[in-house]
Every structure is written in structure tokens, then in C-alpha cells.
Amino acid sequence: MDKRLSPARRRLDLALRGLLLLCGGLVCALLAFLLGYLLWRGLPFVSWTLLSTQSSMLQGAVGILPHIASTLYVVFTSLVLALPLGVGAAVYLTEYASSRRLAHLMEFAAETLAGIPSIVFGLVGMLFFAQRLGAGVLAGSLTLAVMILPILIRTTQESLKTVPQTYREGAMGLGAGKWRTIRTVVLPSAADGILTGCILAVGRVAGESAALLFTAGFGTVLLSYWEALRNSSATLTVALYLYANERGDMDTAFAIATILAILTLLLNLLAKLAGRRLKR
């Protein structure tokens, strides 16, 4: 603390520091309570049988392997659809856009998409994608691809802006064209931020339920990737809703919630580690 401050300013500074410390402590305590409660309720019911089998009404067995596979299908397909569009839009806005009015319009559209509730995306996806393609992974992935576009665009934009202008000038001074400079200098330098945006988008897709209720469906049968594209397939979040509300099986619901919480935590840690490694 600066000793040149007056006693009143020192007391105010201490009070503000204490308030900020209290806020941070409350956030950490809330996270610890949430994770602890989920682990306490759900971890005893997480087993290899639950993770590696599918549910059977005749045998009374409960398994979530089809839901894990559907979640992976949706994550993969959504990223394949959204990543080129998101990165391409960010590169255009940062490197090519000469009309600031058009750039501001595109940025405003992306920010508006980010603020639309997911249930609205689900309704539009049901009316536009599911009715034409059938409820399945493809319809759900197309809906989620639109949802995660703002995340990919904004994170890629911020990463591209952190690349020093001298890198671009040096590459052009050596005779590289605009696109070659972007491809060989700018994008590799911003790879850590782009990867972080991808992992954040994966976390958003893995934790989404409202949009998938209307588009991916409630299927509980294990399907191959190509079959699941056009057939109803419930992800982990949709399965959580089914077990908690439709079947009243809270033990399995808490087990799925525990798996989702651990998955989200691992994705955030992976984003941190990947960003640090690429910066080095």
C-alpha cells in the first residue's frame, strides 16, 4: 500500500480490497460447494457398467454409452461446421474489412446472436433444420454451430489483434502477399487464442440442452456416426433431463451431472494448459 496516501484513503483502499477478497472467496466457495455436492450425490453411482452399456427396459439395466457417443458426435460435427466460418469471419473483420460500417454491422450481428436465449435457437432449429433433415445429430449440430459462432468469432478476433503489426510488416517486406502473411505468420501466432475459443465452444456445446431437446431428439439407442446424423440421439444433457424429470431416477441423473461437471472442469483446465503451451 502506498504510504503517501492519507489515512482516509488507506482505510478506503483496505475496505475495497477486503470487499474484493470477499467476492472472490464467495465465488470459490460456491464452486466448491457445487462440485462437492455433485460428487457426493453422483460419484457413488458412476461405474464402468454405467459408462460402457446402454439402457435396457427388459433387463432393467441403466447405461449412458449412447448418450456419451451422441455428445461426441454433436461436438465434433458442430466444430467442423462452425470453426471455418468463425475463423474466416474473424480474419475478414480483422485483416480485410475496409468498410468500418460493414465490420461494425457484422460484429453487432455476432453479439446479438450471443445474446439470444438457447431455447429460441432450439425452436428455430426445429422449424428450419429438424423438419427438413429429421431430428438427429445433424439438425442439432447445425443449430449449435450457429450458437457457437459468436464465441469463435470474438476469441479469434481478439487473438488476431494481439499479433504485433511488425510481424505483418516484416512478412510483407520479405515479399509475402496478404493471404500468405495471414496463413504463415498471423494465424500461427494467434493459434493459442483460437484453440482456447474452440475449447470454450466445446464446453458450450457439451453443456447445451434446450436447443437439443427440439433438434437432436430423445433417442437412447447406440448408433454409428452416420446413422445418428439422421436419427434421434439424446446427448448427456438431454439424458439428464430425461432421467430427472421423465423417469424420476435421480441417482442416474446426479451421476450424469457429475460426469458433465468433471468434463467441463477438464475442458477449462485444458484450455489454460493449451494456451500456455502455445504461447511458449
N, C-alpha and C positions, 0 to 999 in steps of 0.2 A: 504494500500500500504506500502511496506517495505521502511522505511526511510533510510536504509543503501544503497539503490540504488543511482546511480549517477543521476544528473538531466536529462541527455540524455536518460537513461534507464527509468526514470519515465515518460518522455514525450512519449516515445515509448509504454510503458505499457498503458498509458491513451489513446493513439491513437488506440491501438489494442482493448482495452475494448470498446471504442466508436464504432469501426467498428463492433465488435461482437453484440453490443446492436442494432446497426442499422440493421444488418442482421436479428436478431430475431424480431425486430419491423416490418420489411418488410414482414416477413413470417406471423406474426399475422395479419397485415393489409390486406394481400392478402386473408387469410382465412376469415376474417371478411367481406371483400368486396364480396367474392364469395357466402358466406352464405346469406349475406344481399340481394344481387341481386336475388338469387334464391327464397328467402322468399318473396321479393317484387313482383316478377313476378308470382310465382306459388302458394303462400299461399291463395290468394283470390279465387282460383279455386279448392281448396281442400275442399271437402264436404263429408258428410256421404253418399250421393247418389253415388258419385264417388267411394267411398271405398267399398260400400256394394252391388253394382249391376254389371251386365255385359253389354257390349255394344250391342245395337240392331240397325241394319241398318234400319229396318222398322219404328221404333219409333223415330229414331234419338237420342237415349239415349247413353251416354258415361259412362262406368263403368270399373273399373280395378280389380274387385274382382277375376276374373280368373287368372290375372297376379300375384296378391299377393299370391294366392294359389299355383301357379306354382313355384314361387320363394321359398316358404316354402318347397315345395316338393323337389326341387333341392338341397336346403341347407341341409335338413335332409338326403337325400339319399347320397349326396357327403360325408358328415361326417361319416355316417355309413360305407361307403366303404373305406375311406381314413384313418380314425383315428386308427383302429387296425394295418394297415400296417405302418403308420408313427411312432406310438409309439413303435411298435415291432422292426422296423429297428433302431430306436434311442437307444433302450435298448440293442440290439445286438452290435451296434457300440461302445457304452459306457461301457458296462459291460462284454461282452463275447468275442469280437473280439480279437483274439490273433495275427493274421496276420495284421500288420500295412499296408502292401501293399494293401490287400483286403479292409481294412477300408478306406484308402485314395481313392481307386477306387470308392467305394460306395458313399463317400462324394462328390467326383468330379462329379459323375453322378447326384446326387441330386442338386448340384449347377448349373450344366448345364441345368437341367430341369427348374430351377428357372429363367434362363436367356432366355429361348425360348419364342418368341412372342406368345401371346394367339391365334392369327389368325392361326398359324401353328398347335396348338393343335386342333383348330376347324376343320381344313382341315383333319388332321389325324383321328379325331373322326368321321367325316362324312364318310370317306372312310372305316374305320375299324368297328366302333360301329353302326352308323346310318344305313348303308347298310345291316347289319346283324340283327339288333334289331328293325329297324324302327326309324324314327325321334320321339323323345319324351323325357320325363324326365329321363328315364334310360340311354339313349345314352348321353345326356348332362351331367348327374351326373357322369358317368364313365369318361368322358373327363375331367371334373373339378376335380375329385378325383385325377387324375394324376397330374393336375396342382398344387393342394394344398399340395401334398406330401412333397415337399421341405420345406414348411413353418412348417408343423407339425414335420418333422424330425429335423430341425435345432433348433426350440424352445424347443422341448423335450430334445435334446442333451444338450443344454445349461442349462436347468433346472436340469438335472441329474448330470451335472458336479458341480453344486453348492451345492449338498448334501455332507456334510463332510464325509471324509473317515472313521472317527471314528464311525459313525453310522453303517457302514457296518461291521467294525471290531468288534463292540460290539455285533451285532446280531449274527455274526458267532461264537463269543466267547461263546455265550449262547447256541450254538448247532444248530442254524438255518442253513439250506442249502443255496446254492446260489440263487435259484429261490425264496425260502421263504423270504430271505432277501430283494430281489428286490420287491417282491409283498407286503410285510407288512411294510417295512421300507423306501426303496428308492423311490418307486413310490408315496406313500402318501406325502413324504417330498417334492417332485417335482410337486405336483398337481397344485400349483398356476401357474407355468410356462406352464404346459401342457394345462390348461384351457385358459390361455392367447393366446397360439398358436391356440386353437380351435376357439376362438372368432375372431382372425385375419383371420383365414381361412374362417370363415363365412362371414366376410366383403369382402374378395376377391371373394367368390362365388356370393354373393348378387350383387356385382358391375360388374360382368363379362358380356360381351355382345358378343364379337367377336366369341368366341368358341360356344356360344349357338345359334348364328344365323345359324350355319351349322348343329347343332345336335338336339337341343330341338324343333326347328321349330317356326312357327308363329301363332299357334292356339290361338283363343280368346274365346273359349267356356269353361265354368266351368266344370271340370271333377273331379271325385274322384281320390284318390291317385293311385289306381291300374289301372284305365283307363288311367291316364296321363302317366304312365310308358311307354306305347307303342303308345301313340298318341301325335300329335303335340301340344305343350303348350308353349306359349310365357311368359317369365319372365318379371319383371318390366323393366329391361334394354332393352330387345328386344322390349317391348311395347313402350318405349321411342323413340327408333329408328323408329318404325312404324308410330307413331303419328307425329313425327317431319319431317320425310322425305317422307313417302308414302302418308299420309293424309293431311299434312300441318296444323295440329291442334296444334299450338304452345302453346295455353293455357293449354291443357291437357298434353302436353309434359313437360312444366315447372312445372305443378302440380306433375307429376311423379318424375321429377328431385328433387323437394323439398322433397318428401317422401323418396327418396333414400338418400339424404343428411342428413336428420334427422335420418334415420335408421343407417347410417354409424357413425354419431356422437354418437348415443346411444350405439352402439357396442363398440366403443373405450372407452367411459366412463364406460361401464360395465366391460371391460377388466381391467381397472385400479382398480375399486372397488373390483372386484373378486380377483385380485392378492393381494391387501392389506388385504382383509378379510382372505384369506387362509394363508398368512404369519403370521397373528396373531394367 
